[in-house]
Amino acid sequence: MRRLVIHAGFHKTGTTSAQSMIHANRATLAAQVRCYLRDDFAALTRATRHFSSAPDADKLAAVRTEATAFFATLDPDDPHDILMSSEDLSGHLPGRHGIDRYDAAGLIMSQLADAARARFGAGPELIFYFSTRGRDAWLRSTWWQNLRVTRLTRDLETYAERISAAADLPSVVQEVADAVAPETVAFQALEDMARMPFGPMTPLLDLLGTDAALRDRLQVMPPANVQPVLGLDDVFLALNRSALGNRQLAEAKRGLLRMADRAPPRKRRSPD
C-alpha cells in the first residue's frame, strides 16, 4: 500500500457526487485502488455520529475500537492504495442533534490516524481529505438538507445565525491538521471543482496519483443529491411548521420530491 486516503467530509460539499462516481467506477479503480464507502464501515460511522452528538471518553474509545476493527479487515501487504469516503466520519451534519459545529472532527480523525498507524505502520502515506464550500452556499444547502429530512422549523436567516460558526470549514480543517500532525491534510473548495474533468472526484484521483490511462476509462456521472429549484424550501418549511403528524409529513415530502424529479429539467444548484 502506498496511500490511505480518508475523505471524511464535509456534508453538502459534493460528497454524494464523488461517492456516486466511486461506486460507478469501483471495478475500474480496482486496478489501483481499494474503494470503501459508508456501507463498508457502517459500524465506524455509527460510532462517529454518536460521539459527535454526545461526546465523552467512552464514545471516543468506541470510535477507536470500530476504526481498529475495520482496518483489521484490510491486508497491510496489499500494494493497492485505499480510499475511504463518507462525510459521516466527521459526525452528524450540523444543525441537528444539538450540533452547531464540527467540533468532534479533530478528535475523530486523531483516532482514525492512530488506528491506521497501529495496523499499517509507518509505510503508507496517510492523507485526510475534506471538500469545503463557501459560507452562504453551504448554509443554504445544509438548511435544505435538514429541512428535507428533519422537522426543522427555522427559516434560513435564523438557521444561519444559529450555526454560523459551522460554516467556517477551513478552520475545522486546520483543527484536524493540528490533531493528526504530522499526517497530511488536504482540502478543496466545491466551487473550484466545477471546472475539473471529474468534478468532486478529481481531487481524490489526484491524491491517489491515478494515471491518465485509468482516468480515460472512468465513467463520468451527473451531479447527485442536487436541490431542485422549484421553491420547495418554502413549502417544506410550512409543512414542518404544520400540525401534520410525522408520518403524514414524511409522506407529503416524498410526494413532492417525486413530483420534482418528474418536472422538466431546470437550472439546479451545485452538486451536494
C-alpha positions as CSV (number, residue, x, y, z in Angstrom):
1,M,0.0,0.0,0.0
2,R,1.3,3.4,-0.9
3,R,-1.5,5.7,0.2
4,L,-4.5,5.6,2.5
5,V,-6.8,8.5,1.6
6,I,-9.7,9.2,4.0
7,H,-12.3,11.5,2.6
8,A,-14.1,12.5,5.8
9,G,-16.3,15.4,4.8
10,F,-17.8,17.8,4.8
11,H,-21.6,17.3,4.3
12,K,-23.1,19.2,1.3
13,T,-19.8,19.8,-0.4
14,G,-20.1,17.5,-3.4
15,T,-19.5,14.3,-1.3
16,T,-22.5,12.4,-2.7
17,S,-21.4,13.2,-6.3
18,A,-17.9,12.0,-5.6
19,Q,-19.2,8.8,-4.0
20,S,-21.6,8.2,-6.9
21,M,-18.5,8.3,-9.2
22,I,-16.6,6.0,-6.8
23,H,-19.4,3.5,-6.8
24,A,-19.9,3.5,-10.5
25,N,-16.2,3.1,-11.2
26,R,-15.3,0.7,-8.4
27,A,-14.3,-2.1,-10.8
28,T,-12.2,0.2,-13.0
29,L,-10.5,1.8,-10.0
30,A,-9.7,-1.6,-8.5
31,A,-6.7,-1.9,-10.7
32,Q,-5.0,0.6,-8.4
33,V,-7.4,1.5,-5.5
34,R,-9.5,-0.5,-3.0
35,C,-12.5,1.8,-2.5
36,Y,-14.7,1.8,0.6
37,L,-17.9,3.7,1.1
38,R,-20.1,4.2,4.2
39,D,-21.8,0.9,4.0
40,D,-18.4,-0.8,4.1
41,F,-17.6,0.7,7.5
42,A,-21.1,1.3,8.9
43,A,-20.2,0.5,12.5
44,L,-17.5,3.1,12.4
45,T,-19.8,5.9,11.1
46,R,-22.3,5.0,13.7
47,A,-19.6,5.5,16.3
48,T,-18.5,8.8,14.9
49,R,-22.1,10.1,14.8
50,H,-22.7,9.0,18.3
51,F,-19.6,10.7,19.6
52,S,-20.4,14.0,17.7
53,S,-23.8,14.2,19.3
54,A,-22.8,13.4,22.9
55,P,-19.0,13.4,23.2
56,D,-17.5,11.6,26.1
57,A,-14.5,9.3,26.7
58,D,-16.4,6.1,26.2
59,K,-17.8,7.2,22.8
60,L,-14.4,8.3,21.7
61,A,-13.0,5.0,22.6
62,A,-15.7,3.3,20.6
63,V,-14.6,5.3,17.6
64,R,-11.1,3.9,18.0
65,T,-12.4,0.4,18.5
66,E,-14.5,0.5,15.4
67,A,-11.7,2.0,13.3
68,T,-9.3,-0.7,14.6
69,A,-11.9,-3.4,13.7
70,F,-12.3,-2.0,10.1
71,F,-8.6,-1.6,9.5
72,A,-8.1,-5.2,10.7
73,T,-10.1,-6.4,7.7
74,L,-7.6,-4.8,5.3
75,D,-4.4,-6.6,4.3
76,P,-1.3,-4.4,5.2
77,D,0.7,-6.2,2.5
78,D,-1.8,-5.3,-0.3
79,P,0.0,-3.0,-2.7
80,H,-3.2,-1.2,-3.7
81,D,-4.0,2.2,-2.5
82,I,-7.0,2.6,-0.2
83,L,-9.8,5.2,-0.4
84,M,-12.4,5.6,2.3
85,S,-15.2,8.2,1.7
86,S,-18.0,9.2,4.0
87,E,-18.9,12.6,5.3
88,D,-20.3,10.9,8.4
89,L,-16.8,10.2,9.5
90,S,-16.8,13.8,10.8
91,G,-20.0,13.1,12.7
92,H,-23.6,14.3,12.2
93,L,-24.4,17.2,9.9
94,P,-24.5,20.4,12.0
95,G,-28.0,21.8,12.5
96,R,-29.4,18.6,14.1
97,H,-28.9,16.7,17.3
98,G,-27.9,19.9,19.0
99,I,-24.7,20.2,16.9
100,D,-23.8,23.6,15.7
101,R,-20.2,23.0,14.5
102,Y,-17.9,20.1,13.5
103,D,-16.2,20.2,17.0
104,A,-15.8,16.4,17.0
105,A,-13.9,16.2,13.7
106,G,-10.4,16.7,15.1
107,L,-10.7,14.1,17.8
108,I,-12.3,11.6,15.5
109,M,-9.6,12.0,12.9
110,S,-6.9,11.5,15.6
111,Q,-8.4,8.2,16.5
112,L,-8.5,7.1,12.8
113,A,-4.9,8.1,12.4
114,D,-3.8,6.2,15.5
115,A,-5.7,3.1,14.4
116,A,-4.4,3.3,10.9
117,R,-0.8,3.6,12.0
118,A,-1.3,0.7,14.5
119,R,-2.4,-1.5,11.7
120,F,-0.2,-0.4,8.8
121,G,2.8,1.0,10.4
122,A,4.8,4.0,9.0
123,G,4.8,2.7,5.4
124,P,1.8,4.2,3.6
125,E,1.2,7.9,3.3
126,L,-1.9,8.7,5.3
127,I,-4.0,11.6,3.8
128,F,-7.1,13.2,5.3
129,Y,-9.1,15.0,2.6
130,F,-12.0,17.4,3.0
131,S,-14.2,19.0,0.4
132,T,-15.3,22.5,1.5
133,R,-17.8,25.1,0.3
134,G,-18.4,28.9,0.5
135,R,-20.2,30.0,3.6
136,D,-23.5,31.2,2.2
137,A,-23.9,28.3,-0.2
138,W,-23.1,25.7,2.5
139,L,-25.5,27.2,4.9
140,R,-28.3,27.2,2.4
141,S,-27.6,23.7,1.3
142,T,-27.4,22.3,4.8
143,W,-30.6,24.2,5.7
144,W,-32.3,22.5,2.8
145,Q,-31.0,19.1,3.8
146,N,-32.1,19.5,7.4
147,L,-35.5,20.9,6.2
148,R,-35.9,17.9,4.0
149,V,-35.1,15.1,6.4
150,T,-36.0,16.6,9.8
151,R,-38.7,18.8,11.3
152,L,-36.6,21.9,11.2
153,T,-38.9,25.0,11.7
154,R,-36.3,27.8,11.5
155,D,-36.2,29.9,8.4
156,L,-32.9,30.3,6.6
157,E,-31.9,33.5,8.2
158,T,-32.5,32.2,11.8
159,Y,-30.8,28.9,11.0
160,A,-27.7,30.6,9.5
161,E,-27.4,32.8,12.6
162,R,-27.6,29.8,14.9
163,I,-24.9,27.6,13.2
164,S,-22.8,30.4,11.6
165,A,-19.7,29.0,13.2
166,A,-20.2,25.7,11.4
167,A,-19.8,27.4,8.0
168,D,-16.1,28.2,8.7
169,L,-15.0,24.9,7.2
170,P,-11.3,25.9,6.6
171,S,-11.0,26.4,10.4
172,V,-12.2,22.9,11.0
173,V,-9.7,21.6,8.5
174,Q,-6.9,23.4,10.4
175,E,-8.1,21.9,13.7
176,V,-8.0,18.4,12.1
177,A,-4.4,19.2,10.8
178,D,-3.4,20.1,14.3
179,A,-4.9,17.0,15.7
180,V,-3.4,14.5,13.3
181,A,0.0,16.1,12.7
182,P,2.4,15.1,11.1
183,E,-0.1,13.4,8.8
184,T,-1.2,15.1,5.6
185,V,-4.4,17.0,5.5
186,A,-5.7,18.4,2.1
187,F,-8.9,20.2,1.1
188,Q,-10.5,21.6,-2.0
189,A,-13.4,24.0,-2.4
190,L,-16.5,22.8,-4.2
191,E,-16.7,26.0,-6.2
192,D,-13.3,25.1,-7.9
193,M,-14.4,21.6,-8.7
194,A,-16.9,22.6,-11.4
195,R,-14.0,23.3,-13.8
196,M,-12.3,19.9,-13.1
197,P,-12.8,17.0,-15.5
198,F,-14.2,14.6,-13.0
199,G,-15.9,17.2,-10.7
200,P,-15.7,16.4,-7.0
201,M,-14.0,13.1,-7.7
202,T,-11.0,14.9,-9.3
203,P,-9.1,15.9,-6.1
204,L,-9.4,12.3,-4.9
205,L,-7.9,11.0,-8.2
206,D,-5.1,13.5,-7.8
207,L,-4.3,12.5,-4.2
208,L,-4.3,8.8,-5.2
209,G,-2.0,9.5,-8.2
210,T,-4.2,7.7,-10.7
211,D,-2.6,7.7,-14.1
212,A,-4.1,9.0,-17.4
213,A,-4.8,5.5,-18.8
214,L,-7.0,4.7,-15.8
215,R,-8.8,8.1,-15.9
216,D,-9.6,7.6,-19.5
217,R,-11.7,4.5,-18.6
218,L,-13.7,6.2,-15.9
219,Q,-17.5,6.8,-16.3
220,V,-18.4,10.4,-15.5
221,M,-21.7,10.6,-13.5
222,P,-24.1,13.5,-13.3
223,P,-24.2,15.6,-10.1
224,A,-26.0,13.8,-7.3
225,N,-28.3,14.9,-4.5
226,V,-28.9,18.3,-6.0
227,Q,-31.6,20.6,-4.6
228,P,-34.4,21.1,-7.1
229,V,-35.1,24.8,-7.9
230,L,-38.8,24.6,-7.6
231,G,-39.5,26.7,-4.4
232,L,-39.9,23.6,-2.3
233,D,-37.9,25.0,0.5
234,D,-40.7,27.4,1.5
235,V,-43.2,24.6,1.1
236,F,-41.2,22.2,3.3
237,L,-40.8,24.9,5.9
238,A,-44.6,25.4,6.0
239,L,-45.1,21.6,6.2
240,N,-42.6,21.3,9.1
241,R,-44.5,24.1,10.9
242,S,-47.9,22.4,10.3
243,A,-49.9,20.2,12.6
244,L,-49.3,17.1,10.4
245,G,-48.1,14.0,12.1
246,N,-44.6,12.8,11.4
247,R,-45.7,10.0,9.2
248,Q,-48.0,12.3,7.2
249,L,-45.3,14.9,7.0
250,A,-42.8,12.3,5.6
251,E,-45.3,11.1,3.0
252,A,-46.1,14.7,1.9
253,K,-42.4,15.4,1.4
254,R,-41.7,12.2,-0.5
255,G,-44.6,13.0,-2.8
256,L,-43.4,16.5,-3.5
257,L,-39.8,15.2,-4.2
258,R,-41.2,12.6,-6.6
259,M,-43.0,15.3,-8.5
260,A,-39.9,17.4,-8.5
261,D,-38.0,14.5,-10.1
262,R,-40.6,14.3,-12.9
263,A,-40.6,18.0,-13.5
264,P,-38.9,19.3,-16.8
265,P,-35.2,20.0,-16.3
266,R,-34.4,23.4,-14.9
267,K,-31.3,25.1,-13.6
268,R,-30.1,23.4,-10.5
269,R,-27.7,24.4,-7.7
270,S,-24.3,22.9,-7.2
271,P,-23.8,19.2,-6.6
272,D,-24.1,18.3,-2.9
